[in-house]
């Protein structure tokens, strides 16, 4: 998940929790900015940590191409995380109802740091930590109210499961480049094991999407978009013979786009 999508997920979590679709709320905007900064900082750290590998497989990225040095990139991620703490604090000072957002922000920064410096190279634990962060963005938005409803938890679980599936498909796609650098599930347990876990995550996610429909009255647009998203997700992990991991990963990405649109439509109604 990139920073912009994280900010949108925060707004969706808030909207689902409050029933208020308007993002024109300064404490909420501060929280959206915080999520954007946290994920953006994490992406910068990721590029720093992967600079050596990217020289070989992604030479056009900013650090290997020479657009920015590692030193300047380090300054950028530190600034991003400091600003994330500042914007979250401003949000709390203006809202003044709960400390939940600061707890979630602290946990997110710790998980993201653990991922970048410890878990990333260990395969599945890294996949799971990234997926936890993806799901937490919806909870982050809802936490501004001081409570988190079962519906928001369901949205969070759906995002976590789908991201986990895509993370595994990406590892399958990148197996050749990751060899010698990471202990990804496809490399340590085999492609079939990674695909099996990815399938399990998708099937549970489809069940959760049905649960969301049962938890609340939903609009027809939400139902249509979820059906399309689920179709892409299922086709990504149950491919026809000869389909490459790259194609499977692209199908999962398309499903995530439709899922985000479904969340968006849900928040607006």
C-alpha positions as CSV (number, residue, x, y, z in Angstrom):
1,X,0.0,0.0,0.0
2,X,1.3,3.4,-0.9
3,X,0.9,6.6,1.1
4,X,-2.1,7.9,-0.9
5,X,-4.0,4.7,-0.5
6,X,-3.3,4.7,3.2
7,X,-4.7,8.1,3.6
8,X,-7.9,7.1,1.7
9,X,-8.2,4.0,3.9
10,X,-8.1,6.2,7.0
11,X,-10.9,8.3,5.7
12,X,-12.9,5.2,4.8
13,X,-12.4,3.8,8.3
14,X,-13.6,7.1,9.8
15,X,-16.6,7.3,7.5
16,X,-17.7,3.7,8.1
17,X,-17.5,4.3,11.9
18,X,-19.2,7.7,12.0
19,X,-21.6,7.5,9.0
20,X,-20.1,10.9,7.9
21,X,-18.8,10.7,4.3
22,X,-17.2,14.2,4.4
23,X,-13.4,14.3,4.7
24,X,-13.6,18.0,5.5
25,X,-12.7,17.5,9.1
26,X,-9.4,18.9,10.2
27,X,-8.5,16.2,12.9
28,X,-9.3,13.5,10.2
29,X,-7.2,15.3,7.6
30,X,-4.3,15.4,10.0
31,X,-4.7,11.6,10.6
32,X,-4.9,11.0,6.9
33,X,-1.7,13.0,6.4
34,X,0.0,11.0,9.2
35,X,-0.9,7.7,7.5
36,X,0.5,9.0,4.2
37,X,3.8,10.1,5.9
38,X,4.2,6.8,7.7
39,X,3.8,4.7,4.6
40,X,5.8,7.1,2.5
41,X,8.7,6.9,5.0
42,X,8.5,3.2,5.0
43,X,8.7,3.1,1.2
44,X,11.8,5.2,1.3
45,X,13.4,2.9,3.9
46,X,12.5,0.0,1.6
47,X,14.3,1.6,-1.3
48,X,17.4,2.2,0.9
49,X,17.5,-1.3,2.1
50,X,16.9,-2.7,-1.4
51,X,19.4,-0.4,-3.1
52,X,22.0,-3.2,-3.8
53,X,19.3,-5.6,-5.1
54,X,17.7,-2.8,-7.2
55,X,21.0,-2.1,-8.9
56,X,20.6,-5.5,-10.5
57,X,16.8,-5.9,-11.1
58,X,15.4,-2.3,-10.8
59,X,18.3,0.0,-11.9
60,X,15.9,2.9,-12.8
61,X,14.7,3.4,-9.2
62,X,15.8,6.6,-7.6
63,X,18.8,5.4,-5.5
64,X,20.4,3.0,-8.0
65,X,19.9,5.5,-10.8
66,X,21.6,8.2,-8.8
67,X,18.6,10.6,-8.6
68,X,19.0,10.6,-4.8
69,X,21.7,9.5,-2.5
70,X,21.2,7.1,0.5
71,X,22.1,9.9,2.9
72,X,19.4,12.2,1.6
73,X,16.9,9.4,1.5
74,X,17.6,8.7,5.2
75,X,16.9,12.3,6.0
76,X,13.6,12.1,4.1
77,X,12.2,9.1,6.0
78,X,13.2,10.5,9.3
79,X,11.4,13.7,8.5
80,X,8.3,11.8,7.3
81,X,8.0,9.9,10.5
82,X,8.6,12.9,12.7
83,X,5.9,14.8,10.8
84,X,3.6,11.8,11.2
85,X,4.0,12.0,14.9
86,X,3.3,15.8,14.8
87,X,0.2,15.5,12.6
88,X,-1.2,12.8,14.8
89,X,-0.6,14.9,17.9
90,X,-2.3,17.9,16.3
91,X,-5.3,15.7,15.5
92,X,-5.5,14.5,19.1
93,X,-5.2,18.0,20.5
94,X,-8.0,19.2,18.2
95,X,-10.2,16.2,18.7
96,X,-9.5,15.7,22.4
97,X,-11.5,12.5,22.9
98,X,-9.1,9.5,22.7
99,X,-5.4,8.5,22.7
100,X,-6.1,5.4,20.5
101,X,-4.6,7.0,17.3
102,X,-1.3,7.6,19.1
103,X,-1.2,4.0,20.3
104,X,-1.9,2.7,16.8
105,X,0.7,5.1,15.3
106,X,3.3,3.9,17.7
107,X,2.5,0.2,17.0
108,X,2.6,0.8,13.3
109,X,6.0,2.5,13.4
110,X,7.4,-0.3,15.5
111,X,6.0,-3.0,13.1
112,X,7.3,-1.1,10.1
113,X,10.7,-0.7,11.6
114,X,10.8,-4.4,12.5
115,X,9.8,-5.3,9.0
116,X,12.4,-3.2,7.3
117,X,15.4,-4.1,9.5
118,X,14.5,-7.6,10.7
119,X,11.4,-9.4,9.1
120,X,11.6,-8.4,5.4
121,X,14.3,-11.0,4.6
122,X,12.5,-13.7,6.5
123,X,9.7,-14.2,4.1
124,X,6.3,-15.0,5.5
125,X,6.7,-13.0,8.8
126,X,7.5,-10.0,6.7
127,X,4.5,-10.6,4.5
128,X,2.3,-10.8,7.5
129,X,3.6,-7.6,9.1
130,X,3.0,-5.6,5.9
131,X,-0.5,-7.0,5.7
132,X,-1.2,-6.0,9.3
133,X,-0.1,-2.5,8.5
134,X,-2.4,-2.4,5.5
135,X,-5.4,-3.5,7.6
136,X,-4.6,-1.1,10.4
137,X,-5.2,2.0,8.3
138,X,-9.0,1.5,8.5
139,X,-8.7,1.1,12.2
140,X,-6.5,4.2,12.5
141,X,-9.3,6.3,10.9
142,X,-12.0,4.8,13.1
143,X,-9.9,5.2,16.3
144,X,-10.3,8.9,16.2
145,X,-13.9,8.4,17.5
146,X,-12.6,6.4,20.5
147,X,-14.3,3.1,19.4
148,X,-14.0,0.6,16.6
149,X,-17.1,-1.2,15.3
150,X,-17.3,-4.8,14.0
151,X,-17.8,-3.4,10.5
152,X,-14.5,-1.6,10.6
153,X,-12.8,-4.7,11.9
154,X,-14.3,-6.6,9.0
155,X,-12.9,-4.0,6.5
156,X,-9.5,-4.3,8.2
157,X,-9.5,-8.1,8.1
158,X,-10.5,-8.0,4.4
159,X,-7.6,-5.6,3.6
160,X,-5.2,-7.7,5.6
161,X,-6.1,-11.0,3.9
162,X,-6.1,-9.6,0.3
163,X,-2.8,-7.9,0.9
164,X,-1.3,-11.1,2.3
165,X,-2.4,-13.0,-0.8
166,X,-0.8,-10.4,-3.1
167,X,2.4,-10.3,-1.1
168,X,2.8,-14.0,-1.6
169,X,2.1,-13.7,-5.3
170,X,4.7,-10.9,-5.6
171,X,7.2,-13.2,-3.9
172,X,6.4,-15.9,-6.4
173,X,6.9,-13.4,-9.2
174,X,10.2,-12.1,-7.7
175,X,11.7,-15.6,-6.8
176,X,14.5,-15.4,-9.2
177,X,15.6,-12.0,-8.1
178,X,15.1,-12.7,-4.4
179,X,17.3,-15.8,-4.5
180,X,20.3,-15.3,-2.2
181,X,18.7,-12.1,-0.6
182,X,15.4,-13.2,1.0
183,X,14.0,-16.4,2.5
184,X,10.5,-15.9,0.9
185,X,7.9,-18.6,1.2
186,X,8.2,-19.7,-2.5
187,X,12.0,-20.1,-2.0
188,X,11.9,-21.9,1.3
189,X,8.7,-24.0,1.0
190,X,8.1,-24.0,-2.7
191,X,5.7,-22.2,-5.1
192,X,2.9,-24.7,-4.4
193,X,3.0,-23.9,-0.6
194,X,3.0,-20.2,-1.3
195,X,0.0,-20.5,-3.6
196,X,-1.9,-22.7,-1.1
197,X,-1.5,-20.0,1.6
198,X,-2.5,-17.3,-0.9
199,X,-5.6,-19.2,-1.9
200,X,-6.6,-19.7,1.7
201,X,-6.3,-15.9,2.4
202,X,-8.4,-15.1,-0.7
203,X,-11.2,-17.6,0.2
204,X,-11.4,-16.2,3.8
205,X,-11.4,-12.7,2.3
206,X,-14.4,-13.6,0.0
207,X,-16.2,-15.0,3.1
208,X,-15.5,-11.7,4.9
209,X,-16.8,-9.7,2.0
210,X,-20.1,-11.6,2.3
211,X,-20.0,-11.0,6.1
212,X,-19.7,-7.2,5.4
213,X,-22.9,-7.4,3.3
214,X,-24.6,-9.2,6.2
215,X,-23.5,-6.7,8.8
216,X,-25.0,-3.6,7.2
217,X,-27.4,-2.6,4.4
218,X,-25.2,-2.0,1.4
219,X,-25.8,-0.1,-1.8
220,X,-26.0,-1.9,-5.2
221,X,-22.7,-0.3,-6.4
222,X,-20.9,-1.8,-3.4
223,X,-22.2,-5.3,-4.2
224,X,-21.3,-5.0,-7.9
225,X,-17.7,-3.8,-7.1
226,X,-17.2,-6.5,-4.5
227,X,-18.3,-9.2,-7.0
228,X,-15.8,-7.9,-9.6
229,X,-13.1,-7.6,-7.0
230,X,-13.7,-11.1,-5.7
231,X,-13.6,-12.4,-9.2
232,X,-10.2,-10.9,-9.8
233,X,-8.9,-12.3,-6.5
234,X,-10.2,-15.8,-7.1
235,X,-8.8,-15.8,-10.7
236,X,-5.4,-14.7,-9.3
237,X,-5.0,-17.7,-7.1
238,X,-6.9,-20.3,-9.2
239,X,-5.3,-19.6,-12.6
240,X,-5.7,-21.5,-15.7
241,X,-2.8,-23.7,-16.9
242,X,0.3,-21.7,-18.0
243,X,-0.5,-18.4,-16.3
244,X,2.6,-16.7,-15.0
245,X,3.1,-15.4,-11.5
246,X,3.3,-11.9,-13.0
247,X,-0.2,-12.2,-14.5
248,X,-1.6,-13.6,-11.2
249,X,-0.1,-10.7,-9.3
250,X,-1.6,-8.2,-11.8
251,X,-5.0,-9.8,-11.4
252,X,-4.7,-9.4,-7.6
253,X,-3.7,-5.8,-8.0
254,X,-6.8,-5.2,-10.2
255,X,-8.9,-6.8,-7.5
256,X,-7.5,-4.5,-4.9
257,X,-8.4,-1.5,-7.0
258,X,-12.0,-2.6,-7.3
259,X,-12.1,-3.5,-3.6
260,X,-10.9,0.0,-2.8
261,X,-13.6,1.5,-5.0
262,X,-16.1,-0.7,-3.2
263,X,-14.9,0.6,0.2
264,X,-15.1,4.1,-1.2
265,X,-18.7,3.6,-2.4
266,X,-19.7,2.1,1.0
267,X,-18.2,5.1,2.8
268,X,-20.2,7.6,0.6
269,X,-23.6,6.0,1.3
